[in-house]
Amino acid sequence: MESSLTKVLKYYSFQFWDDHGDPFISSYFGMQYPFFFLSLGFNAILFCKFWGPSFMKDRKPFDVRPICIISNGLAFGTYMIGVLLGIYCSDYMTECFSCFTYDRNSTYMPHICLRYLGYMMVWTKVYDFSIPILSVLGKKEEKITNLQMAHLMFALFYVYTGAKTNPGGIVILVALVDTFYQLLVYGYLVMAAASTELKPNKSFRFYLFVFRDVSIALTFIHQLYFLFQTDCSTPIEVRIFSTAYCGLTTIFYPIDCYMRLRNRSVDIQEINSENQVLTTTKSSHETLSLDSNQNRLIKTFT
């Protein structure tokens, strides 16, 4: 006889997605159950934390700058399309404030568009793992934090859940806010990789941080409001997960930024200390060389 825990695991592994999933979206590649996309994210984490550093241990860092320019440029264009389509498909964001499940037999073009947009957003979350992967190949894995990897995995599963069960309604507001933020991030990365002259200054990164934390906090309040609506047709599991995602991101995003800045300051201190040692060693060699030359001159003249 099956235990209650086994029944719960089976339900949320298979039956939940069959009961609440859009049959049209389920027919798309990898969308029937979440295991395919979760396995992609899990393997990316293993590469960034274990396989990649071990592979690069005795190798020189790859020059990933050209790849970064091209890939980040493509991501910037994709997120730009995502923002424009998201605004159109949500009826110019009016549907973001209505707790409903769209009619899956509807021929209304924005609702049809939502399916393709949701599927595209799932793949963009997979693509977001390319940033830490390229950092590993460039031997800059110290910039990768555990919170960053956990957030990427959490975001992938969240977007999959929204696209699978209800790509419209209240879920799309979180997706739009996140898509617009990623648009700014990839725009920053393109300029930073292309040229140091085009790289935005520190104030841009500060405003980007403020926008991210404030916007996700507002979406958390938005999700919290609809969490307790009794007449909402969006599955309660999706609403709980959406509220938890926004709440945890609001809390841990500043912590993750602080950890990255701390790691960066430690790296700068180590580089400065190494340069100081090299400078001291070089000056001592020059002094020894000068002394030896003077001795030679003295011997010659005597």
N, C-alpha and C positions, 0 to 999 in steps of 0.2 A: 504494500500500500504506500502510495506516494505521500511524503510529508507536505505540510503547508508551504514550507520554503521552496521545495521543488516545484510545486504548482505555481507559485508566484514567479519564479525564475522562468519557467516555461511560458507563462502568460506574457511577460514583458519581453521575452526573447522572440516570440513568434506571433502569438494570438493578438496581442495589442496592436501590432503593425497591420495585421490582416483586418482587424475590426475597424480601426480608425484611419488607416492609410488610404490615400487616393489611388484607386485602381489604375488610373492613367499614368501617374507618376511611378507606381510600382512596376510598370512595364519597362521603365528606363533602366539602362545598364547600372547595376549595383544598388538599385533603390528598393529592392523587395524587402530586405532586412538590413540593419545597420552594420553587419559584421564586415562587409567588404571595406567600407570607408574607415571603420575603426581599426582594421588591420593595417591599412595604409598609414594612418596616423601613428599607430603603435610601432611599426617598423621604422618610421621616420625618427621617432624618439630614441629607439635603440641605436640608430645610426649616429645621431647627434651626441648621445651620451656615452656610447661604448664602441661600436664598430668604427665610426669615423675617426675619433681620436687615436684608436689603436692602429688604424690603417695609415694615418698621417704622422705617426710618431717619429719614424726615421726618414721622412720625406720632406722635401721643400714645399712650402705652400704654393698652391696653384694660383695663377693669375686669373681670378674670377671677375675682374672688373668689366671686361667686355660682355660677359654673360649677364652680369648684374644690370648693365645698362639696357640690354635687349629685353631681358625677362621682366625687369621692373617697369620698363616702358609698356610692355604688353599687359602687365597687370594693371597699370594705371589706366590704360584704355578700356580694359574689361570692367574695372570698377566704375569708370565714368559711364559706360553703357548701363551698368547695373543701377546706378543712381537715377539716371533718366528713365529707364524702364520701370524702376520701382515707384517713382512718382506717378507715372502714367497708369501703371497697373493697379495702384491703390486708389484710383480715382482722385488723383492729386492729394493724396494722404488723408482723405476724408474717412476711408475705411479703417484707418489705423485706430480710430476711436469708437469702433463698433465691435462688440464681442460676438462674432458669428462665424459659422463655417460656411464657406461659399458653396453654391450649388455645383456639384461635380458634373452634372449633366448640362450645365449652362453653356450656351454658345456665345455669351458675352465676351468680346475680345479681351478686355483686361483680365478676366478670370482665366482665360486660356493662356494669356501671357504670364500669369503668375506661376503656372506649372513650369514653364521653361526657365523663368527667372530663378525660381527656387532651386532647380536642378543645376543651373549655372553657378549659383552661390555656393552650393555644396562643393563643387570642384574648385572654386576660388579658395575655400577653406583648406582644401588639400594643398593647393599651391602655396599657401602661406608658410608651409613647412620648408619651402625652398630657401627662405632667408637664413634660418639656423643651419641648414645643410651646407649652403655656400660659405657660411662663417666657419664651419668645420674644415671645409676644403681649403680655405684661405688661412687656416691655423689661427682663427680668432674665436675659438670656442669658449674662451673665458667670458665673452659677452653674452653667452646663453645662460639663462637662469632656469632653475627647475620650475619656477612659477610661470615663466614664459611658455615652456613646453606643456605644462598642465593646462594653461589657458587655451593654447592652440587646439589641444585635444577636446577640451570642454566646448569650445566654439564650434568645432567640426560636428560634434554630436548634437549640439543645439540647433545648428542650421539644418542638419539632416532631419531632425525631429520636426521642425517647422515646415520644411519643404514636403515631407512625407505625409503629415497629418493635416496641416492647414496652412498653406503658404500665404493666405490672406488674413484679414482681420488684425487683431492686436499684435500678432507675431511679426508682421512686416515692419512695424515701427522700429523694433530692435534691429532688424536686418538693415533697414535704411540708415539708421544712425551709424552702425558698424561699417557699412559699405562706404559712407561718406568719410568716415575717419580713415579707413584703409586707403581711400583715394588720396587723401592728404599725405599719408605715410609713404605711399609708393611714389608720389610726386617728389617728396623730399629725398627719397632714396635715389631716384633717377638723377636729380640735380647733384646730389652728393657724389655719385659714382662718375658722372660725366666730367665734372671739373670742380676744383676747390673754389674757384671764383663764383660758380653758380650755387655753391652750397649755402643754404639759408643759415642765418646766424642763430645764436643760442636763444634769442627771444622767440623765434618761430617755434622752436622745440618746446619752449615753456608754454606758449599759447596752445600748442597742439596737445600738450599734457592736460591743460586746464579744460579745453574743449572735450577731450575724451572723458575725463572724470565727471564733469558736470553733466554732460549729455547722458552718460550711462546711469547717473544717479537719478536724473529726471525720468528716464525710461523705467527705472526700478519703481518709482512712485506710480507711474502709469500702469505697469504690470501688477503692482500690489493692489491697485484700485479694482482692476477687473478680476483679481483672484477671488474676491469675495462676492462677485455677482452671481446670483442664483439663476438668472435667465440667460446665462452665457452658454452657447452651444459648443464652444471650443473645449475639448477634453480637459478635465481637471488636472490630469497628469502633465499635459503640455503647459498649462498655466503655472503650475507649481515649478516646473523645470525652468520656464522662462523667467519667473520672478527670482528663483535661486541664482540663475546665471547672471542677471543684472546686479543683484545684491552682492554676490561674491566678487564680480568684476569691479564694482565700486570700491570694495574694501581692499582687494589685493593688487589692483593696478598701481596705486601709488607705492605700495611696498615693493613691487617688482621694479619700478622706475628707480627707487632708492637703491636697491641692490645692484642694478646695472651701473649707476653713477659711482657707487662705492667700489665696484670691481674696476671701473675705468680709472678712478683716482689711484687705486693700488697699482695698476699697470703703469700709470704715468710716473709714480714714485719709483718703481723698480727700474724703469727706463732711465730716469734722471740719475739714479744711483749708479747704474751701469756706465752711463756716459761720464760721470765724474771719475769712476775708477779708471776708465780708458784714458781720460785726459791726464790724470795723475801719472799713470804708467808711461804715457807718451812723453810727458815732461821730464820724468826721471831718466828715460832713455836718451833724451836730447842732452841732458846735463852730463850723463856719463860719456856721451860721444864728444861733447865739448871739452871735458876734462882730458880725455885721451888725446884729442888733437893738440891741446895745449902742451901736454907732456911730450908729444912727438916734436913740437916746435922747439921746446926747451932743449931736448936732447940734440936736435939738429944744430942749434946755435952754439951749444957748448962743445 
